[in-house]
Amino acid sequence: MPLPTAAITAGSLIGGWQVARRTGVRPLGGVVLAAGGAVAAREWRRRTSPAVTAGLVATYVAAFGLSHPLAKRIGAWPSVLAVSAITAAAAYVASDRHSG
């Protein structure tokens, strides 16, 4: 059964933020983020074209980067949830729905 990359990406964005926030160790949150991104990228590489994989990886990285300035405008939780939802939707549309 294929791994649900939408759940992996959303979970690792939210989980990475929570690990960093609760431990006070930002690099530890980065480990969660990187691990989730690596698992998702492996699945995308197996299921999709190199161009789609690159686009999804770019979306994931951009979501992480965008969450920081967005948090200053709308708050941390809303920001992380918003970028996680967008990333999950992109993963589902470009990869997951085709592999089920």
Buried (B, 14 or more C-beta within 10 A) or exposed (E): EEBBBBBBBBBBBBBBBEBBEEEEEEEBBBEBBBBBBEBBBEBBBEBBEEEBBBBBBEBBEEBBEBBEEBBEEEEBEEBBBBBBBBBBBBBBEBBBEEBE
